[in-house]
């Protein structure tokens, strides 16, 4: 014989089931709304930061370029270049490179630059200095890789660089490339950061174990768009946006990754006990009413 539920139990269940479904639906709707609001806040924050960085760098670049243009008129530097161009004999070539190297060392010391590289009028590296110790580099034996107009790789290190033409009247003598090592850690205040070239990670603040995951996600979701993209790296969801867009070219991009999961957790922590409290109160009310 089947035992029937009491009237009180049936009344409780008939009232509790709709209330429980309403609570679950409300929780889902609120969670989605909170996540959308957080994305909007992260997006607005990054866009504002990008505008501030662009204005600051535009003014700074103009000032640096004026200073370097003045340095490119250095008479000793031009004398060394002239000696290099006019005397093809080996001993004169070595003497000219020595003169150029000494001038570059002095300029690097006075300006605090870690990379100074002279290229001839055919864009072939001639002589340079690199590193905080300003050791000399000879392009014939060491590879100097120009990844973008503002990014150079020497001895497996990336340098953010500025190019200044060196002219003698209307004649172009070559180009002076100067810069300092690119420090990806200086951008840690913007969350996780990655310097990308055509989807390949050049530098990043992500852990080594997450680099492969980051490359796959960027190639799948971010390479085809010049604006934001949403990725999942190391089990965590990020909103990624490019910063310093005017600085890098030739497929090189600096991406900032803001954790949506962490921001959502911080936002919901303040009312994480609200829904259990509402649910408990609702159960108590239905029980008393039944």
N, C-alpha and C positions, 0 to 999 in steps of 0.2 A: 504494500500500500504506500503510495507516494505521499510524503509529508508536505503539506502546503505551508508556504511562508505566512507568518502572521501579518495582520494588517499594518502593524507598526513597521515591520521590516520592509514590506512592499512599498509603503509610503516613503521610507528612508531611501530605498534604492531608486525609486522613481524621481525623487528630488535630487539625490546625490549624483547620479549619472549625468544629467544635463549640466549640473553645476561643475562637475569635474571636467567635462568636455569644454565648457566655457572657460575655465581656468587655464587649461592646456592651450586652447586657441589664443587666449589673451597673452600668455607667456610667449608663444611663437611670434605673434604680431608685434609685441613690445620689443622682443629681441631683434627682429628684423629692422624695426624702426630705429633702435639704438645703433645697430651696425651701420645703417645708412647715414645716420647723423654723424657718427664718428668718421666715416669716410669723407663726408663733406668737410668736416673740421680739419682732417689731415690734408686734404686737397687744398683747402684755402690757405693753410699754414705754409705748405710747400710753395704754392704760387707766390705768396707774399715774400717768402724768403728768396725765391728766385729773382723777383724784381729788385729786391734790396741788393743782392749779390751783383746783378747785372749793372746797376747804377754805380756801385762802388768800384767794380772792376773796370768799367768804362773810363771813369775818372783816373783811376790808378794807372791803367794801361797807357793813356795819353801822356801822363807825366813821365812814366818809365821810357816810353818811346822817344820823347823829346830829349831825355838825358842820354839815352844810348845813341841817338842821332848825333849829339854833340861829341860823344866819345869816338864815333866812327870817323870823325875828322882828325883823329890823332895822327900827327905828322910822322912819328916814329913807326906807327903801325903801317902807314901808307908807304913809308920808305922800305920797310921789309917786304911788303907786297910787290913794290916796284922791282926790288932786287930779285925776287922770286920769278917774276914774269920776264925779266930782261936777260937773265943769265941761266941758260939751260945746263951749264956744267954742274956736275955733282957737288963739287966743293962750294960753289956759290949757292946751290939749292939748300945745302945743309946749313950754311951760314944764314940764309934768309929765314929758314924755319926756326933757327935758334933765336933770331931777332924777334920774329913774330911770337914765339913761345914766351919770351921774357916780357913782352908787352902785354900779352894776355894774362900772365901771372900777376902783373902789377894791377891791371884793371880788375881782375877777380878779387884780389886782396882788398882793394879800396872800396869795391862795391858789394863785397860779401857774396859773390856769385860762385856757384859750384860747377858750372859748365860754361866754357867759352870755346867756341869752335869757329874757325874760319874756313869758308868754302870759296873756291875760285868762281869765276864768271860762268863756268860750265856746271856749277852746283856739285863739284867734286870736293870732298873734305881734304884740307891741306894739313892743318895742325890744330891742336886744341889742348885744353886742360880740363880735368874732371875731378869731382870729389871734393870733400872738405880740405883734403891735403893738397888739392890742385896739382895732381900728378899729370904728366903729359900723356897725350894719346896720339898715336901715329895711325891714321886711317889705313895705311898700307898693310898694317899688321893687326889692327883691331877694327871690328865692325861697328860702324855708326849707322843706326837705323832710324830714319825719320818716319815715324808712324803717322804723323799729321803735322800741319804747319806749326803747331804749338806743342808738339810732343816728340821727344827724341829718346831713343834707348841706347845707352852706352854701358858696357860691362854689366848687362842684365839689370840695370836700374833705369827707371823712367825719369826724365827731366822735363819739366814744363818750361818751354823756351819761347823766346821772342827773336824774330829775325830782323836784322837791320841792314839795308843795302849800303855798301861802301863805294862811293863814286869819286872819280877824279874829273871834275867838270861834268861833261855829259857821258863820259866813259864809265861803265860799271867794272869795278875791280874785283868784286866778289860780294859775299854776304857774311855778316857776323852774327852767329847764333849764340845767345846767352840765356841762362836760366838757372833754376835750382831744382833739386830733387823733388818730385811730386810725392807729397806725404798724404796717403789716403786716410791715415788716422786723424788728421786735422779736421775731417768731416764727420767724425763720430757723433757730434752733437746733433746731426740730422738723422740719426738712426744708423742702420746698416748701410754701407755705401759700396759701390762697385764701379770701377772704370772698365768700360766694355768697348771692344772693337769688333764690329760685325758679329755680335753675339758671343764673342770669346772674352773671358774674364782676364784682364791684364793685371789688375790689382783689386783687392776687396778686403773689407773688414769681417766678412763671414769666415767662420772656421774652415780649415782646410777640408774637412769632411763634407762640407756643404757646397763647395765650389762647383763640383760636377752637377749637382742638383740645380744650383743657381744658373749655370750655363744653359741647361736644358730648358728651364722655365723661361729664361730671357729669350732664347731662340724661338720658342713656341709662341710666346704671348707678347713680347715687347719689341722685337726687331721690326715688325711691320707697322708699328705705330710710333708717332713722334710725341705722343702725350702719355697719359698714365696707363698702367696695366696692373692687373692683379695676379700675383703669383703665390705659389705655395712651396716654401723651401724649408727643409728640415722639419716637416710636420707643422709649420707655422705659416699663416696667411699674411702676406704683405701687400701694401699698396705701393707701387713703384712709380716714380716720376723722374724725368731728367732734370738736372740742375746744371747751371753754367752752360746753357745751350749755345751761347754765342762764342764760347771759348774754343771748343773742339770741333774738328771737321773730319772728313774722310772716314766716316763710319765710327768715329770714337765718341763715346757718350759717357757722362758721369751720371749714374743713377742712384737715387736715394730710395731706400726701402723702409717704409714705416709699418710696424707690426700692427695689423688690425686686431689680432687676437689679444695682444697685450693691452692695447687701448680699450678694447671692449671689457676686458677683465677689470681694469682700473675703474671704468665708468660704472659697471654693474656691482662692484664690490660694496658700494655704499648702501644698496638696497637689496642685497642678495637674500636677506631674511624676510623680505616683504611678501613674496608669493607664498612661502610656507605658512606665514602668519595669516594671510588671507584665506588660504586653504583650510587651515585648522579652525579658524573662526567659522568658515562656511560649513564645515562638517559638524561642528558643535550646534550651529543654528538649525541645520537640517535634522539633526538627531533630536533636539528639543521640540521642533515643530512636528516631527513624526510621532 
